[in-house]
Amino acid sequence: MDKEAILKNAQSWTQAPFDTDTITKTLALISANNADFQESFYKDLEFGTGGMRGIMGVGTNRINKYTLGKNTQGLSQYLKETFKDEQIKVAIAFDCRHNSKELAQVVANVFSANGIHVYLFEDLRPTPLLSYTVKAKGCHAGIVLTASHNPPEYNGYKVYWQDGGQLVPPQDKEILDLIASLNFKDINFNGNPELIELLTPADDNAFIVDSIKAGKIAGDIDRSRLKIVFTSLHGTSITLIPETLKRAGFTDLHVVKEQAIPDGDFPTVDSPNPEEPEALKMAVDLANKIHADIVIGTDPDSDRLGVAVRDNDGKMVLLNGNQTMIAMTDFLLQQSDLKNATQPFIGSTIVSTPMMHDLAMDYQVECKEGLTGFKWIAKMIKDHPQQDFIGGGEESFGYMVGDFVRDKDAVTAALLACEMYAYAKANSSTTYQELLKLYLKHGCYQERLVSLVKKGISGAQEIKQMMIDLRENTPKQIAGQDVIIVEDYAASTRENKQLNKIETLEVPKSNVLIFYLADGSKIAARPSGTEPKIKFYISVKAPLDKVSNYPAVQDQLNNKINGILADFDI
């Protein structure tokens, strides 16, 4: 959109149907005519891998009552067209972010103004509880107001369908097309209080019971012997995880008090993301002070899980998302009654560790692989109802246990992580030692994610150009290794350069490139669907003959990753 079009777009926000406050702020932006003004109006805010996320403020490219109201009006009309003869029901949850509660009420008002019955949580609750509630209440859709682990100035809007999973084809495009056809004047904000039913803490109990059923799988062990440090990083998990762990028998639980109060400013961390070691520093410090076994930390909406455990030297180390996924999946498969399961399978994503396929082969189950984002793992379950889903995850610290929730679920995953460690401890081992045993058996994998932040209009163009350059100048070698396979998910092609053969990828199109090297290394590149970033995912592997050699092999693999990054000039 050029400058003239941006100005015209902004000027439409200086009159009805926009309220006085919005008009005043829009006029101030127009007067400033700075980068913030340009970025607020140069496009419509888009849906990505985790729904719609953006900076809060006025404008078409911002999170506000009008952009979310338009989404909700479009979704309301789609639901009424799709379920003509039914009393339509939706559930709405929200997290700790600024304006989340107020925006949730706006969304509830729009739904109810359109004759739709709303179940609205009266206070902040974890995202997995929203997924659960959609299924438990027989809802047709669900909304959660959250921006996950994004910075404090962000908020977001995630849409769920009847099965409890996020929107996927074909509903996503149909709904987005309908939203795009609407004008802001079409939004009906006049809510009907009689159609809005508040959900209270009493409605949490069924979720906690089912979470314990799914995650407490190790039989008769003494769970009180496991010393746990937990932090909610100022987010929603404080409402459910401590209670769930204690009911399951994990009574030696220590909460990081400074981070227990929900706060959208996230005052004790630079980023409320358990992927970042700094975010869990206070929890690790407490663990070292009280000699705890394990640290559990979650992101603000409690779908991502960070886990730190003791290594063989007694040092607390943060497991990456791939390591947590591998350890928990192996434990689940080990404890599950696979003989009586129907075509059991585990789920992963194209940018996660290939080691999931090794586990699947070892336990003789199927490993299904989808695009980035848990909505694709939920879709696997929906598309294959005749098969039993055991568990699955992705490298970005997300995990789902069984089928009672259809999104990544840090509540049940936290319980499973503690259960796994308690079982190991009961058998004179640790989670870290069990992970090294898996490396001995399947080979030592090392993964690393590198994210390059590119903000604003120029950043978006830079990311776009980087992907174009990678496609137009596909490397023949990376770090001295031949590129033998190139997968381009935007073109739906898999090119095997050794066989001079091109196959079609049978998955939805996505802006992802994956390079496979002759030594088994794997490099994926993709723009983030929720943040102004381009991400590079690297996976390398080497044999491990004995546990004592792990540090040396780890150094060898990290050097290999450094060489790969150097070739990409990162």
Summary of the structure (lengths in Angstrom):
residues: 570
radius of gyration: 23.7
end to end distance: 30.5
largest distance: 71.1
contacts: 2034
relative contact order: 0.09
helix: 42%
strand: 23%
